[in-house]
Amino acid sequence: MRLADLEQYETITVQCHDNPDADALASGYGLYCYFRSRNKDVRLVYSGRSRIQKSNLRLMVEKLHLPVEYIRIAEEETLSVPGLLITVDCQYGNGNVTGLCAQDVAIIDHHQAEKKLTPLSIVNPNLGSCATLVWKLLREEDFDIDSDQYLGTALYYGLYTDTNQFSELSNPLDLDMREALNADNNLIRLFRNSNLSLRELEIAGIAMIRYSYNDDYEFAVIKAQPCDPNILGLISDFLLQVDAIKTCVVFNEVPDGYKFSVRSCIREVNASELAAFLAQDIGSGGGHYEKAGGFISLWRYEKNFPTLHTEAYFNNRMTQYFDSYDLIYAEEYQADLTGMQQYEKQNIPLGFVKADEVLPAGVPVTVRTMEGDTEFTVDGELYFIIGIRGEVYSCSRETFENTFQILDMKYTPGEEIEYIPTVKNRQDGNTYVLTDYAGVCIPTAVLRVYARKLERGVKVFSPRDKERYLPGRPGDYLAVRCDDLKDVFVVQKELFEQSYDRVEK
């Protein structure tokens, strides 16, 4: 579904969830601006027990001139709105949004689907904010976002607050929006510096003296009283300054579930991966290597853990995480080939880009993929190889010429690529789509590996990157090059089964 599909309605009501946060207000305002530009009769509303109270949100509404209306509805009343109702940053029928009656209902949200969705629904739980989803939808309709700085500021602040001051950013679309928006930095600073009340300062202080600590794995868990989610990040940042604490999770209850913040100061724990583990099957989580966070759906939690207290859940889940993997430091690794089979990598056509054909030598660049950002400096020796799922890895000219043969054909990204990789010039901020410059190559040498399917998780520190690990989950493959038993790596299950054939003896 696209926004253009909703233009059949002349009257549209955009509804934020009750007690709206910055992301809901920004997302709703983006939709309001779009439908107003299409000459629709559109309103932006919210309901619930009380009006917006937080000082940063009141400033946001005032300074950005957000046309949001508060609708007070008594418990015994039901309000009908004409035409189309769009619930934004929430899902129609859930407990965090007051029910309105409408002829038709659409849903635009970035949380996990909790009930059966209406036919007019766009839900992407992989995004850090609903503002990002709205930004994407506006761009698909060629809507001019840049000319409206109020809108750009609203979307930016929505992402900022919903990702704990950008510490939980992981999806490349979130990163793209942050860099593309025309936001008023003076207003962002004003909103940001009006975010903490004296009451929330007290909440942070009380929370930090009520921690639980695991001595075996050196992690701490804290439950905070209800507060703005950004306070969770403040508490967790402070915790990591304690010498005995290497990782931590701080959480609190919100109307529809639990928000949590994760921090790590050791290379063996990727905070983004840990956040995803904590929310697995009951919410969503992600972020950076050192800072991350997430959300757990209340109804999913109660369905899966009806009798388990939340402090016990987080403590148990943290322990399960540390118990779930083995560590492999490749330089010290003694390959045990017992139970391993030989496989040969298929000669699958890949994309390739000579870096200095995109930007001149000496330019610092960031390559962005679904797996994250990687930084390089362009030179005549640098090549990028694009894998079948859009993953990008680099190699030298010598390695490329000795390993690949160039084919005389045009490179076309496959449908399985969720995000087309890009290259950003860090000097001037310009971004280039990597596949626009790609040719096609095919491996000339036969790569053989010993491999086995993992029965439990691993974290592999390769000789090429000693600071960050390659994660392997049960079902993925641990592989070792036949010609170099120190070259150990992990290949995702689906990718391995698409790319390797077993060598029959």
C-alpha angles and dihedrals in degrees: 000000000000132000089251088065089065095054090090087083118081095193119049132175118196110202125196120202118269114282089017121215127211093273093054092047092047094047092047091048091051091055091044091054092048097051092041088056087054090055094249125152096248135172131187112212146162134186139186136115097310145015124258108294109171113103096226092053093046088051090048092054092045101043096041093042092232109189093218118151127204115224115197113203124183116230093251094048131089120198122208122205124197125245119352127002116202117193109203128198087004140056126251112254096024122126096248095065127060111240117250124182118233141163090245133006131210127188127210111178146137099212127097112279106260101178138015106300125228117252089253098063137131113184124167113172092179093074123091094224141016086232088069091053091050090047089053092049092049092051091050087060093046089243112172104243098160096065093060108066092179089060092045090050092049094050092046093051091046090057092042094056098038092053096047095256092324092301091119097050113131110135112089091224089061089052092047092053094047090055096042103048124104097224130170103240092195091059092045089055090048092052093043094051092050094055104095123066127195088251091056090049087056091048091054092050094049093046094055094058092051100061130137118217133201109209095191095058099020097234132137131208124199132182114207128197117256108295143134109304090238089068088065089062091049091054095045092048089054093048093059089062088070108097095223096051117083099163133014144178125206120188143171139184122262126183095270102030143310131317118204139185125209129198133182132181098181127081092228092069122058105200092209092055091045091051091052089049093052092052098039112145093351104061143332136282142172146123137131133338093263102024129040143137145176152182133259119205113236096217092046091049094049091046093052100032107025096160102031120104114230095240089054091048094054093043092048093045093049090052091048089053094055091044093050103074147045124222121233120190102192097208090057096034120121105200114230105203093188108126093008123126129207118250133182122215115238120239094245117170112251136187121252135188129192100222098219090057088067100040134000123270114275096034114127111228140182119218111207123201136152087269092060141263125317125187127220140162113232118242136154091262097057122101130176121213117203115209128212093267096044095266114147129209131171135231139172124261090250092053092045094050092046095045109035140049119211116234124210097238140098119262115236121183113240123240089246091069105100095188125025107228118245138196120220123200102225092201099060103011096240116147128211129194104240096210091059088072098039129120127187127258137172129207114259098191124067112241115206125188140178108233143171135184113255118243092188135017126282136189114210122199105198125204088248095058118025095169101058131038135223107235122220123191129198107286094030120106130252108210136188124190111247091223095046118032091188091063098087123163144157126245122195112247098245093043093048094050090049095047109035135059124202115247109231114217 
